Amino acid sequence: MKQYRVGIIGCTGMVGQRFATILENHPWFKVTALAASARSAGKTYQEALEGRWAMQAPIPPAMAELPVYDAEKDIDKVVSLVDFVFCAVNMKSEDIMALEEAYAKKECPVISNNKQHRGTPDVPMIIPELNAEHHKVIEHQRKRLGTKRGFIAVKCNCSLQSYVPAIHPLMDLGVTKVLACTYQAISGAGKTFETMPQILDNVIPYIGGEEEKSEQEPLKIWGHVENGVIVNATEPSITSQCLRVPVSDGHMAAVFFSLEKKASVEEIIERWKSFRGPAQELELPSAPKQFIHYFEENDRPQPKLDRDIEGGMAISAGRLRPDTQYDYKFVCLSHNTLRGAAGGGLLMAELLCKLGYFD
């Protein structure tokens, strides 16, 4: 595999920093351009992040002295330095949509961590183990944009990664309804305990927009490609509540679900343990060897103990048991800034690279 030149748009934010750390020694991708807001433009990456670096690992030395470009004003310069970009910016919604389309129309593929294009019917929202076939809409999107190389592909909401992958291997059993209560880490809000002191000894029972995304986005993931667009699934029926909890990293979910075809606890656990998708079949560099890990212990999974399994790219589940209102209930966990954010975007990029979309 040849090495591809990569840009990080929004490089100073929490997800942008995570992209920097996980791309440091990537076998296929090398960071050659960084961009952020006008406030950071003109500085080196290290200067722009003075007092703001939130990762445990240090700033990658190869990136520390790279210049930071203005994400909006320096598009031509950034595009000249890269084969594609990751985008994780904090801007007004309409500005994000315009920015991503501007890069795509400059023939630069965009792997987006932002929410704005998740509802666009010809923009794939791919979890490589679940719906890799949605890449087929890219050619139709290119026709709409008038591009040959440029396109946008988007990563789903981070909280979905904690429970949608566990529901997916059961879909052929006829999953009819799902209730998911998510308990989301502060890094999902771009915060640390130092920058969000109000979360200490506290739970905040509201995260703007999260419940709607948790209920709607899975239906696109489980949808199908038809006439160049993704047609959303109509089932299962999903309801959700999302809470912010005093945890640094790791989104948990308490999930209840019902099935048309009955299955035993043992069969469901075996389905989870044996589940593999295109990410594993293609041996993508960031793919976990085992996607879903099941714990038999009653007190697992736990964010502090289990969020980093397989480099933070695996899903953990536990406490599967019958329920009195639904058929079954369980708990699950994903690392929200790795599998849920930057890592999920990176894995999607690896899939699209393997399929030739960056050539």
Summary of the structure (lengths in Angstrom):
residues: 359
radius of gyration: 19.7
end to end distance: 11.3
largest distance: 60.4
contacts: 1264
relative contact order: 0.15
helix: 35%
strand: 23%
